Amino acid sequence: MIRLALIEDDTEIRNYLKALIGKSDGFEVQEAFVTAEDALQYFAGGAGERIQVVITDIELPGKSGIDLILSLKPHYPQLQIMVLSSYEDSDRIFRALRAGATGYILKNTPAHKLIESIHDLAKGGSPMSSQIARRVVSAFQQDIVAHSGKEDLSMREKEVLHWLAQGYRYQEIADKLFISLETVRTHIRNIYEKLHVHNRKQALKNVGFN
């Protein structure tokens, strides 16, 4: 059973997510918070030790979802955090990834794809909406992926990202490229790492964490 925590300030969306995820096999929504501060207090009290997946909005009252990620990741490096947001601008996307998010999905994602993305996240994947993949493709093409050492994507990673940006699902990409589903997950995870791994320390320093 995968234990989750949700952080979403919109009551209707929060209740929808609790119901959707709660009735899906293999998931248990342990807690649902309105603010990042409430979530951080929960984790600080030790109760967060049993949480495996966090799904958070970015724009929250008080601390942002990105602030939340920056605070949690150093203390819970194995925690899988997915952003669920209506924003798809490059600035928010890359700040979230560099903070340590391992998935970025848009709120207009159909319910079945959202559940599929959470399953993938829990299995070690790095789900992203096709619109987010297109932003990543554009960023690498324009050579604007932050002010740290950008690593080039391999040819296979570019192929995976190309098909992801077209809206193809992981299994469809695996079939097209004649590789396994797990290999697709690995390539996408590598793409995420190249986007943010070098910036983690600097990102934490910039917001006052050591």
C-alpha positions in Angstrom: 0.0 0.0 0.0 1.4 3.4 -1.1 0.8 6.1 1.6 0.3 9.6 0.3 0.0 13.1 1.5 -1.8 15.9 -0.5 -1.2 19.6 -0.3 -3.9 21.6 -2.1 -5.6 24.8 -0.9 -8.7 24.5 -3.2 -11.3 22.5 -1.2 -13.1 21.1 -4.2 -9.9 19.9 -5.8 -8.5 18.5 -2.6 -11.7 16.5 -1.9 -11.7 15.3 -5.5 -8.1 14.1 -5.2 -8.8 12.4 -1.9 -11.8 10.5 -3.3 -10.1 9.6 -6.6 -6.8 8.4 -5.1 -8.5 6.8 -2.1 -10.7 4.5 -4.2 -7.8 3.5 -6.5 -6.1 0.2 -5.7 -2.8 0.3 -3.9 -3.1 3.9 -2.5 -4.0 5.3 0.9 -4.3 9.0 1.4 -2.9 9.5 4.9 -3.3 13.3 5.2 -4.5 16.2 3.1 -3.3 19.7 3.9 -4.3 23.2 2.9 -0.9 24.8 3.4 2.8 23.9 3.2 3.2 25.0 6.8 0.7 22.4 8.0 2.4 19.7 6.0 5.9 20.7 7.3 4.6 20.6 10.9 3.2 17.2 10.3 6.5 15.9 9.0 8.4 17.7 11.8 6.4 15.8 14.3 7.6 12.5 13.0 4.3 11.4 11.5 5.6 11.9 8.0 8.0 9.0 8.3 5.3 6.7 6.9 4.6 8.9 3.9 6.0 7.6 0.6 4.5 10.0 -1.9 3.6 13.7 -1.7 1.4 15.5 -4.2 1.5 19.3 -4.0 0.2 22.3 -5.7 2.7 25.1 -6.4 0.8 28.3 -5.5 -0.3 27.9 -1.9 -1.2 30.4 0.9 2.0 31.2 2.7 5.0 29.0 1.7 4.8 27.8 -1.9 4.9 24.1 -3.0 8.5 24.7 -4.1 9.4 25.9 -0.6 7.8 22.8 0.7 9.9 20.6 -1.6 13.1 22.4 -0.7 12.3 21.8 3.0 11.4 18.2 2.7 13.9 16.7 0.3 17.1 17.2 2.4 15.4 15.3 5.3 13.5 12.8 3.3 15.6 12.1 0.2 13.6 8.9 -0.7 10.3 10.8 -0.6 8.7 11.0 -4.1 7.2 14.4 -4.7 4.9 15.2 -7.6 3.7 18.7 -8.5 0.1 18.9 -9.6 -0.4 22.4 -10.9 -2.3 24.4 -13.5 0.9 26.3 -14.3 3.0 25.2 -17.2 5.5 28.1 -17.5 9.2 27.2 -17.7 10.2 29.2 -14.6 7.9 27.3 -12.2 8.6 23.9 -13.9 12.4 24.2 -13.6 12.3 25.6 -10.1 10.2 22.7 -9.0 12.4 20.2 -10.7 15.6 21.7 -9.2 14.0 21.8 -5.8 13.6 18.0 -6.0 10.3 17.3 -7.6 10.3 13.9 -9.4 7.1 14.5 -11.3 5.2 17.4 -12.8 1.6 16.9 -13.9 -1.0 19.4 -15.0 -4.4 19.6 -13.2 -6.3 19.1 -16.5 -4.9 15.6 -16.8 -7.7 13.0 -17.1 -8.3 11.0 -13.9 -7.0 7.7 -15.3 -3.8 9.3 -16.5 -3.3 11.0 -13.1 -3.6 7.7 -11.3 -1.3 6.1 -13.8 1.2 8.9 -13.1 1.1 8.4 -9.4 1.6 4.6 -9.9 4.6 5.4 -12.1 6.0 7.8 -9.5 5.7 5.2 -6.8 7.6 2.7 -9.0 10.5 5.1 -9.4 9.4 6.9 -12.6 9.3 10.6 -13.2 5.9 11.4 -14.8 5.4 14.6 -16.7 2.5 15.9 -18.8 3.1 16.1 -22.5 2.9 19.9 -22.3 5.7 19.8 -19.6 7.8 17.6 -21.9 7.5 20.1 -24.7 8.8 22.8 -22.3 11.7 20.6 -21.5 12.4 19.9 -25.2 12.3 23.7 -25.8 14.6 24.5 -22.9 17.3 22.1 -24.1 16.9 23.3 -27.7 17.4 26.9 -26.6 20.1 26.0 -24.1 18.4 27.8 -21.2 18.4 25.1 -18.7 19.6 27.2 -15.7 22.9 28.6 -14.7 24.6 25.3 -13.8 26.5 22.8 -15.9 23.9 21.5 -18.4 24.4 18.0 -19.5 23.4 17.1 -23.1 20.7 14.5 -23.5 21.6 11.3 -25.1 20.1 10.4 -28.5 17.8 7.9 -26.8 16.7 10.4 -24.1 15.9 12.8 -26.9 13.8 10.2 -28.6 11.9 9.4 -25.4 11.3 13.0 -24.7 10.1 13.6 -28.3 7.4 10.9 -28.0 6.5 12.0 -24.5 5.9 15.5 -25.8 3.6 14.1 -28.4 1.4 12.7 -25.7 2.4 9.1 -26.0 2.2 6.9 -22.9 5.2 5.1 -21.5 4.2 1.7 -22.9 3.6 3.2 -26.3 7.0 4.8 -26.2 8.6 1.5 -25.2 6.8 -0.3 -28.1 7.9 2.4 -30.6 11.6 2.3 -29.6 11.6 -1.5 -29.0 12.8 -1.1 -25.4 11.3 -2.1 -22.1 8.9 -0.1 -20.0 11.5 0.1 -17.2 14.1 1.4 -19.7 11.7 4.2 -20.6 11.3 5.1 -16.9 15.1 5.1 -16.5 15.5 7.5 -19.5 12.9 9.9 -18.1 14.5 9.7 -14.7 17.9 10.6 -16.2 16.3 13.5 -18.0 15.0 14.8 -14.7 18.4 14.4 -13.1 20.1 16.4 -15.8 17.6 19.1 -15.2 18.1 19.6 -11.5 20.7 17.4 -9.8 23.6 19.9 -10.1 21.5 22.7 -8.7 20.1 21.0 -5.6 22.8 22.3 -3.3 22.7 25.8 -4.7 18.9 25.9 -4.6 18.9 25.0 -0.9 21.5 27.6 -0.2 19.5 30.3 -2.0 16.5 29.8 0.3 18.5 29.5 3.5 18.7 25.8 4.0 22.1 24.0 4.5 
